[in-house]
Amino acid sequence: MGNAASKGISSRAGAPRLTRALPLFVLFGAVVVADGLLARMRGVSVQRLTAAFLLATSLLWGLGALLGWIGSRLAYGAESSGLPGALVGATLGGIAGATLGIALADRAMTGDWTRRGPLLLAAAALIVLASFTLAVFVLLSAADQRAGPAVFATVPLLGAGALLGWLLGLENPLP
């Protein structure tokens, strides 16, 4: 029977180490607080913010998955794996899905289409947060560490990040 260290199995009871999940969950909390504060400053109702978040997040991942799959099929060949096509398709699908979700929610809640400026800021914020997320996964990776809980933080983080850009681009309401 022996202990885990003698069998070469890593133990979590050893020295504490920074996992990939911690910075992503902390960033998600900061983005949610910023979203709430900006929504209050801009006069965006909780219903409008929730609708935009749910549609942006759903369409971000849905269109990202669909266009990623289409990209992998188009790029797949005898000498390539299709991964480059999947990455390009998922990126474009995610950006398109998030901005479309925000625009549709805004249209449903206000009756007006969102202007281009806030949607471009939403796309930019999404790109910045996705880049940060990728950097966290690469820099804090270990051979014995699977993605684990860090993956769960990315789902709402990217949707909330797109909202942050959208809210930054909205004008303050008239007093």
N, C-alpha and C positions, 0 to 999 in steps of 0.2 A: 504494500500500500504506500508509501512514501508521500511526501508533500508535493505540492504543485511545482515548486521551484526545482526540485530534483528531477522532475519529469519534463522540464523545459516548457511548462505552461505558464503564461504570464498571469500575474495576479493583480487585481485592482486594489488589493489591500496595501500594496507597496507605497512608494512615494507618490504624492499627488502630482498629477500632470494636467496641463491644460488640454482639454479636449476641444474638438471642433465645434461642438454644440454650444459651449458657453458664450463665445463671442457672437455667435449668430443669434442666440436668444436675447442677449443683452442689446444687440443692435435692433432686433425686432421690437423690444420694449421701448427703446428710444424713438424709433420711427412711429410707433403707435401713439406715444405721448405727443410727438411733434404733429402728427396728423390731427389729434384731438384739439390741440391748441390752435393750429392753423384753421381748422374747421370753425372753431368758435370765433376766431378773429374775422374770418371771411363770411360769417353768417350762414354757414352750410349746416343744414339740419342733420340730426342723427340718422334719420331715415334715408336721406340722400347720400350721406357718407357710407352707410351700411350697404345700400344698394350698389353704389359704385365699387366698394371693396369686394362684394360677393361676385358681381359680374366681371370685374377686372381680373380677379384671381382665377375664377372658373375659366374664362376665355383665354387667359394667359397660358394656363396649363393645357387646356383643351386644344387650342390652335397650335400651341408649341409642339404638342405630341403629334398632332395630325401632320403639320408641315415637316416636322422632324422625320416622321416615317416616310412621307413622300420624298423628302430629300435623300434619305438613305436608299430608297428604291431606285431613284434616278442616278445616284452616284455609284451604286453597286456595280461592280464589274469583275472580270476574272482576275484583275490585278489590284483591285482596291476593295476595301471593306465596306464602303458606304458611310463610314463615320464622318468624313468631312461634309457630306451632303446632309446628314442628320444634324450636325452641329449648326450649320447655316440655316437649315429649315426650322429647327427648334428655336433658334434665336429670333429669326424674322417672325415666326408664328407667335412667339411669346410677346414680342413688342406690339405686333398688330392686335393680338387678343386683348392685352391690357388696355390699350388705348381705345379699342372698340368697346370694351366693357364699360369704361368710364363714359364714353360718349353716349352709349345707349342708356345707361342709368341716368345720366344728366338729362337726356331728352325725355325719358319717361317721368322724371321727377319735376322738371321745370318747364317742359314744353319747348325748350330751345336746344339747338345743337351746341356743343362745346366749341369754342374757337380753337384755332390751330395752336396758338401759343401755349396754353395749358397742356394740351396733348403732347406737344413736342417736349415740354419739360417733364411730363410723365414718362415719356420714352427715355429721356436722358437720365432721369433718376433710376429707372429700371436698369439701364445699362451700367450705371455706377454701382448699384447694389449687387447686380449679378457678377460684376467683376470682383467686387470685394468678397462675395461668397465663394467664388472660384479660387481666389487667393487664399482664403481661409482653408479650403479643402486641400489645396496643394501644400501650403506652408506648414500646416499642423497635421500632416498625415504621418502615419507610422505604418510599418509593414504589418503589424499585428492588429491594426485598428480598422474596423469596418466603418461604413458611413454612419450607421446607428442613428441616434436621436438628432444629429445635425441635419439630416435630410428633412425631418419634420419641421424644422424652423424655416427652411427655405420656401415652403409653400405659402404661408401667409406673409413672410417677409417681403417677397417680391411684389405681391399684390399691394401691400401697404406702402411699399416704396414708390410704386407707380402713383398711388394716391397723393403721396407727399409732393411729387413733382406737379401734379394737377393742381393741388391746393396752393402751391407756391405761385402758379401762373394765374390764379383767379384774382380778380380785382376785389378790393375791400368794398363792402356795401356802403351805400350812401347813408350818412347819419340821419 
